[in-house]
Amino acid sequence: MTATRPAPEGTRLGELWRILPEEATASGDGVLEIGGVAVTELAERFGTPLHVYDEAGLRRQIRRFVDGLRDRWPNSEVLFASKSLPAVGMYRIAQEEGLSVDIAGGGELQLALAAGVDPARLHFHGNAKTDAELRMALDAGIDTIIVDNDDELDRLERLLERPQRLLLRVIPGVEAKTHASQATGGVHSKFGLPLDQAERAIARMQTHPLMRFEGVHLHIGSQILDTAQFAEAVAKISTVGTFGTYDVGGGLGISYTYAEEAPSVESYLDAIVAAARAYLPADARLLIEPGRSIVARAGVTLYRITTVKRTGRTFVAVDGGLADQMDIALTQQRYEAIIADRLHEPWTETVQLVGRQCESGDLLVDGAPMPPARVGDLVVMAGTGAYAYTMSNNYNGALKPAIVFVGDGDARLVTRRETYDDLLATHAPALAGALV
Ligand SMILES: Cc1ncc(COP(=O)(O)O)c(C=O)c1O
């Protein structure tokens, strides 16, 4: 049967294709396929909950950023903000597609190195880097450390044994229009130094024999839908001074809901580069650090319905929840979900799609339209490719889901599901008395 993108009456499928992965289609009998693989097959082979990525769509999105920025500002670099999907398989794709990578801790450094990312393409962020992490990064020979504060400069003075490239993170004073937990550019941000403290920190770096101060960095937040805010940040950072490099961070939002309309990569790049032309030196190197906007749309989470309860409200519970979609509880972002193996049926019910963790806040979708749900149906949450796997945890002893990349009718496992042995591994020494 041929795959199509149907829009049956009584559903919102027509709108949903816009937020599902680029390579998502429906089989003739109404089963969602991603990269040519039916979700029924994926659930059978790999189990649920499962993070599924459309590899072709993901690579295409990376190229929109890399080619788009290079065309507009040739002296530039796109860094993948790896916190959005810190999986070895993803670091490998980033390297293959010509991205540099930003890491924010020793763990992400280890994952990137394990994936074979060239240390000369790594940039190290963080507002509370430890001596051990800085030493690890210096030993690995990473390209750039983005210095956050004076204590970090004290640490580097002690640790540096050879020249090291540095950027300084500054607070631009731009209040991003996003959820408070995702806004990082306002004057009271914990990240970076205020503009009026930057000069002194820069002078300190410029006079140190081993510190190679290259320029300044900012990041105003995440899931930002107004491109004018990125342009405003570029204007602000230009006031710090004239340098060789300006890293203007990540933060471009995506469309999560039927109604949301996120800017395209092209209009985002147009806004940033127009501001760069207006405010930055023409020969400066321009860096950006997208995370969410690279991986979010390409990824969905696949669940199986375990319980349907009608108590005046209809609760449809799946075999995952808060433990693998922490971002929903943190940011109250609305997502959309569908019953993915009955796409042709009209959506006649509006349900509370809930998870299995012991919190009433474990609400995946508040009012999800769908056909009458049945135990055993497959549910797909759209747009969960960023930060879901990142924040997955073991609440109620949940096992972190596996990640599969799909394309050309084939699926490959890039991160396996945790096992109960993994869950017990860190506790076992205590049983033997070693931790008491
Ligand atoms: C310093 C820095 N750069 C880039 C990003 C990526 O942001 P996003 O995933 O919204 O593009 C983040 C995430 O918060 C960040 O902290």
The ligand as a Gaussian input file, in Angstrom:
#p B3LYP/6-31G(d) Opt

LIG

0 1
 C       24.878000      28.341000      25.853000
 C       23.797000      27.683000      25.090000
 N       23.887000      27.646000      23.765000
 C       22.938000      27.032000      23.012000
 C       21.838000      26.440000      23.597000
 C       20.815000      25.795000      22.713000
 O       19.582000      26.359000      22.780000
 P       18.426000      25.809000      21.840000
 O       18.335000      24.353000      22.065000
 O       17.228000      26.527000      22.274000
 O       18.810000      26.139000      20.452000
 C       21.696000      26.480000      24.980000
 C       20.506000      25.864000      25.610000
 O       19.875000      26.342000      26.483000
 C       22.702000      27.107000      25.754000
 O       22.613000      27.145000      27.091000

